[in-house]
Amino acid sequence: MKNDYDQNGYLVLKNIFEERELQALRQVVDRFHQSWVEENAEFYAEKAINSAYLTAKKHLKGSDREVLFKFIGSAKLMDVVTSIMGSHTAFMNTQLFFDPVNAAQRSYWHRDPQYHLSVEEQKDALAGPDVLHFRVPLVDEPGLELIPGTHRRWDSSEELDVRLEQKGRKNHEDLPAGVRVALNAGDLLVFSANMIHRGLYGMNRLALDILFCDPAPELAAFITDNCLPDPRTLEMLENRTAFDSALEIKRRCADVEKLSISATSSLNS
Ligand SMILES: O=C(O)CCC(=O)C(=O)O
């Protein structure tokens, strides 16, 4: 598994989840989605293709959040996570991907960090800490189109022009190295957030993406406290290590912040 991921930046495990496991997940995700759509009706109708923070308290009650935490902290999922990313991997967050209301909306090539990093920083990020999506399609879906190897290599000039819409190119244009990966309910797609990719819309898709990251302090801002389980829930999990790592990163960052605040106030006094 790890070799496949290292080489291509993605891998697919076919049919690893049973219908029984998916059914429980689907019920909870449907409840989240309904509530999220109600609250974000305008954004949903205009252009949304995903929501996030499913494990927060905002849209789900405690027992539903527990279902999500148990799935994320299941031995089955965590065995895959640790065999690819190592045992110190941290849970980062969750996202839910669905079809745009406007069927003519085109999907777009991107690297996830391009929305908060400069082009030079995006280059550096190829050698930096990893963030991986673990996509759990809840129904069969067209899947994703990915450019193998771009989790480690920079864009060709055509890829860069298309992805960043330079020189008259558009980010929905086809790219020659794209590989389409169709997914069925029960499959697991693992891919690097850093690689060049785009979603493929259609089939009334509904996919839960669980994001895991290397335990690096610079990623702490993407881990939200209210999306983490409480101590009682942690005790129920088959494998809690990704949540423990996330809590540890947040704790370390809070300590550093406290230290710098007290250093600043003693300098000012
Ligand atoms: O499925 C999609 O629409 C896009 C997926 C994606 O870009 C992502 O998960 O970062």
The ligand as an SDF file (V2000), in Angstrom:
LIG
                    3D

 10  9  0  0  0  0  0  0  0  0999 V2000
  -14.8770   15.6500   -5.2900 O   0  0  0  0  0  0  0  0  0  0  0  0
  -14.6890   16.8200   -5.5610 C   0  0  0  0  0  0  0  0  0  0  0  0
  -15.5410   17.5470   -6.0440 O   0  0  0  0  0  0  0  0  0  0  0  0
  -13.3710   17.4560   -5.3420 C   0  0  0  0  0  0  0  0  0  0  0  0
  -12.5890   16.7420   -4.3460 C   0  0  0  0  0  0  0  0  0  0  0  0
  -11.4840   17.5760   -3.8860 C   0  0  0  0  0  0  0  0  0  0  0  0
  -11.0660   18.4700   -4.5340 O   0  0  0  0  0  0  0  0  0  0  0  0
  -10.8760   17.3270   -2.6240 C   0  0  0  0  0  0  0  0  0  0  0  0
  -11.3080   16.4020   -1.9300 O   0  0  0  0  0  0  0  0  0  0  0  0
   -9.9430   18.0770   -2.2760 O   0  0  0  0  0  0  0  0  0  0  0  0
  1  2  2  0
  2  3  1  0
  2  4  1  0
  4  5  1  0
  5  6  1  0
  6  7  2  0
  6  8  1  0
  8  9  2  0
  8 10  1  0
M  END
$$$$
